[in-house]
Amino acid sequence: MLLEMIRNGQEMTGGQKLNLIYQLSIPSILAQITSVMMFFIDQAMVGRIGVEAAAACGLVESSTWLCGSMTSAASMGFSVQVAHFIGANDFKKARSVFRHGLIITLLFSILIETVGLLISGRLPFWLGGGADIAGNATIYFAVFMLVMPFFQLSNLSGSMLKCSGNMRIPSIMSVMMCVLDVVFNYIFIFVFHLGVLGVAIGTGLAIVIGGSVQAYYAVCKSDMLSLVKRMEKFVLNWDYIRNALKISAPMAAQSILMSGAQIVSTMIVAPLGNISIAANTFAITAESLCYMPGYGIGEAATTLIGQSIGAGRRELCKSFSRMAVFSGMIVMALMGAVMYVTAPQLMAIMTPEQAIVDLGAAVLRIEAFAEPMFAASIVCYSVFVGAGDTFKPALMNLCSMWFVRLSLAALLARDYGLRGVWTAMAIELIFRGSIFLWRMFRGKWMKQIS
């Protein structure tokens, strides 16, 4: 009902706006947290196998995130258009864009899968890993590549449902994937004793099942998007594809270069030894639980801004953007405080090695102070995506990551080790949040609304 107020041009009170932000955010936050829990569970279980196994998974983790972020970029190119058409009450065009998205992103995911499998054998060595962990790292990455089309399907279907205002189904599916991940990992690691291969198979099966079920709801059950209920004729529209490229291309380029920066960061950490590699990996996973609420609120912001843009409501866009950003900053400030206090316990869940626990807890406490500004960058970027404005925000992300974080990390790692790398990360996140807030308040991202 509140989303219909946006589409129908009705005025909304501050309470209604805040209510709508939180109604959309809470299930999305739960979905984000449970998706990260899959990596958390993987790391916790593989941590029980040994330091080498943990280092093997950690070595290629940034590369799997690169592939995942590229599928997300491809999905957003179509789902943002869907949000705009839904905001304009043109559901037929929204379904047509959805059809185009299914075809194009499937082809794209197959391309990623093929390239990933071809390089999987050499990737661990390119990242600076030793022969002792290269074999397991290759196995983990290759299995993830095999399920990439299902990962893309899950990403696209979930994104479409969220842009239509349905956060419930993607949230339920994320929880289901998390539960399946636990069950499958336990079976393949501790019953069949497959080690890192068992972790990869368990996660892969969870992705296949979760992606298939989520696609079923989007294609067959959604009131606005269902392609089965309304057997409309498919007509290829190159405008939809061109518009998707305008939105997705900067996001994909950003994903490549940002993940490339993460890979360079991994290469900076790799010479510090297996303890530092494992501590870095586990700390990144633990920190993900802290910033996932920011991404959840960001997804709600993308939906609200997208529909407001489609409805041509400039003041509503401005109001939603500010309320969402400040909500994200408050929530992540609280999460940062919790992370600071519970850092040793979070690390101990994933590994029994005390040296890894101590080092990981130390770097998490450094990062905790940057969480509010990290939230600002996350939610501001999601606001810009909802408006279809992705080029300049992508440049801002890239310049901040490459020129601030990596330069400082390379400099500080020599004297301070992993603590220096994470200090550089905290400084960069504060800088990035500041420049994103500046751009949001300038308001030029709303230029397409007359």
Secondary structure, 3 states (H helix, E strand, C coil): CHHHHHHCCCCCCHHHHHHHHHHHHHHHHHHHHHHHHHHHHHHHHHHCCCHHHHHHHHHHHHHHHHHHHHHHHHHHHHHHHHHHHHHCCCHHHHHHHHHHHHHHHHHHHHHHHHHHHHHCCCHHHHCCCCHHHHHHHHHHHHHHHHCHHHHHHHHHHHHHHHHCCCCHHHHHHHHHHHHHHHHHHHHHHHHCCCCHHHHHHHHHHHHHHHHHHHHHHHHHHCCCCCCCCCCCCCCCCHHHHHHHHHHHHHHHHHHHHHHHHHHHHHHHHHHHCHHHHHHHHHHHHHHHHHHHHHHHHHHHHHHHHHHHHHCCCHHHHHHHHHHHHHHHHHHHHHHHHHHHHHHHHHHHHHCCCHHHHHHHHHHHHHHHHHHHHHHHHHHHHHHHHHCCCCHHHHHHHHHHHHHHHHHHHHHHHHHHHHHHHHHHHHHHHHHHHHHHHHHHHHCHHHCCCC
